[in-house]
């Protein structure tokens, strides 16, 4: 995997991250409310964090470990957030994740990006299953997953610890409708 043609929706373009995204990435990921709903996002979020993340996402893409993309607005190229798939090739599945900057919440961008990745994962990557999870308190993320066609599969009670507090995780998943039996 050396190049990736961007995924396009009505309003969005999902493309590989570039070094030029770093200043906007720092601003979006630096919001405490974003970090609070994201498992591994540090707070505060520095330029060094963003630079390392961009380098790592591109390395993981080249090594076919994941497809983590910049979510940009098609009309002006503005960075809105990130969305991606982390592959488990042994089992033909991937974990879907996404994060949209707080100034852009409530516009349907997360759902549009997530749906584009689900379709790409099933149609182009021949995945058998795509799954995702969210913190129990993040009901908007649950809606995004349901709107993509995912089904709530369960709850992991007090499964993760973020900022000294344990959180329940809600699990979602779906099978490729073209290959599932």
Secondary structure in CASP SS format (residue, H / E / C, confidence):
PFRMAT SS
TARGET T0000
AUTHOR 0000-0000-0000
METHOD secondary structure of the structure
MODEL  1
X C 1.00
X C 1.00
X C 1.00
X C 1.00
X C 1.00
X C 1.00
X E 1.00
X E 1.00
X C 1.00
X C 1.00
X C 1.00
X E 1.00
X E 1.00
X E 1.00
X E 1.00
X E 1.00
X C 1.00
X C 1.00
X H 1.00
X H 1.00
X H 1.00
X H 1.00
X H 1.00
X H 1.00
X H 1.00
X H 1.00
X H 1.00
X H 1.00
X H 1.00
X C 1.00
X C 1.00
X H 1.00
X H 1.00
X H 1.00
X H 1.00
X H 1.00
X C 1.00
X C 1.00
X C 1.00
X C 1.00
X C 1.00
X C 1.00
X C 1.00
X C 1.00
X C 1.00
X C 1.00
X H 1.00
X H 1.00
X H 1.00
X H 1.00
X H 1.00
X H 1.00
X H 1.00
X H 1.00
X H 1.00
X H 1.00
X H 1.00
X H 1.00
X H 1.00
X H 1.00
X H 1.00
X H 1.00
X C 1.00
X C 1.00
X C 1.00
X E 1.00
X E 1.00
X E 1.00
X E 1.00
X E 1.00
X E 1.00
X E 1.00
X E 1.00
X C 1.00
X C 1.00
X C 1.00
X C 1.00
X C 1.00
X E 1.00
X E 1.00
X E 1.00
X E 1.00
X E 1.00
X E 1.00
X E 1.00
X E 1.00
X E 1.00
X E 1.00
X H 1.00
X H 1.00
X H 1.00
X C 1.00
X E 1.00
X E 1.00
X E 1.00
X E 1.00
X E 1.00
X E 1.00
X E 1.00
X E 1.00
X C 1.00
X H 1.00
X H 1.00
X H 1.00
X C 1.00
X C 1.00
X C 1.00
X C 1.00
X H 1.00
X H 1.00
X H 1.00
X H 1.00
X H 1.00
X H 1.00
X H 1.00
X H 1.00
X H 1.00
X H 1.00
X H 1.00
X H 1.00
X H 1.00
X H 1.00
X H 1.00
X C 1.00
X C 1.00
X C 1.00
X C 1.00
X C 1.00
X E 1.00
X E 1.00
X E 1.00
X E 1.00
X E 1.00
X E 1.00
X E 1.00
X C 1.00
X C 1.00
X C 1.00
X H 1.00
X H 1.00
X H 1.00
X H 1.00
X H 1.00
X H 1.00
X H 1.00
X H 1.00
X H 1.00
X C 1.00
X C 1.00
X C 1.00
X E 1.00
X E 1.00
X E 1.00
X E 1.00
X E 1.00
X E 1.00
X E 1.00
X E 1.00
X E 1.00
X E 1.00
X E 1.00
X E 1.00
X C 1.00
X C 1.00
X E 1.00
X E 1.00
X E 1.00
X E 1.00
X E 1.00
X E 1.00
X E 1.00
X E 1.00
X E 1.00
X E 1.00
X E 1.00
X C 1.00
X C 1.00
X C 1.00
X C 1.00
X C 1.00
X C 1.00
END
